[in-house]
Amino acid sequence: MTDEGGIRRAVELSCSSRRVWSALTEAHELSAWFGAEVELDLRPGGLARFLWPDGTARRAIVEVVVPQRHLVLRWLPFEEAPDGGRRQRRGSRIAFTIEDRGPASRLTIIEEGGASPLHPGDAAGSGRREDRPALHGIVATA
């Protein structure tokens, strides 16, 4: 937890910062991690869209991009339902910081301001977080 009640997690990864950056910013790799189809306009002010298999979508605004070092997304405070409606969600800000450690790297993720953007159906069904590969597995496969 952070002082502001957010979530902070740091992981050591046995791959380069370039490889971690790729896992965070290439749509097909981000899709594997989130279990959703991802569209990402990787520039400040760009839009990210995560579409889960049941048709629910969540959007974020790209706030900061420092290649191979830092990525910040702000989740919008709603999700799009499969029927076209919108459901209120807490907005949040998630920051990914990558530290180069020679052949390895450290990834720190800090999320502040609300609930995780994971799909609300994650508690049941094939969209469950534990059914999807961890970032460790994604970066290890390349």
HELIX and SHEET records of a PDB file:
HELIX    1   1 SER A   17  THR A   25  1                                   9    
HELIX    2   2 ALA A   27  PHE A   34  1                                   8    
HELIX    3   3 PRO A  120  ALA A  123  5                                   4    
HELIX    4   4 ARG A  129  ASP A  131  5                                   3    
HELIX    5   5 LEU A  135  ALA A  140  1                                   6    
SHEET    1   A 7 ILE A   7  LEU A  13  0                                        
SHEET    2   A 7 ALA A 104  GLU A 112 -1                                        
SHEET    3   A 7 SER A  92  ARG A 101 -1                                        
SHEET    4   A 7 HIS A  70  GLU A  80 -1                                        
SHEET    5   A 7 ALA A  57  VAL A  66 -1                                        
SHEET    6   A 7 LEU A  47  LEU A  51 -1                                        
SHEET    7   A 7 GLU A  37  LEU A  40 -1                                        
SHEET    1   B 5 ILE A   7  LEU A  13  0                                        
SHEET    2   B 5 ALA A 104  GLU A 112 -1                                        
SHEET    3   B 5 SER A  92  ARG A 101 -1                                        
SHEET    4   B 5 HIS A  70  GLU A  80 -1                                        
SHEET    5   B 5 ARG A  86  GLN A  88 -1                                        
END                                                                             
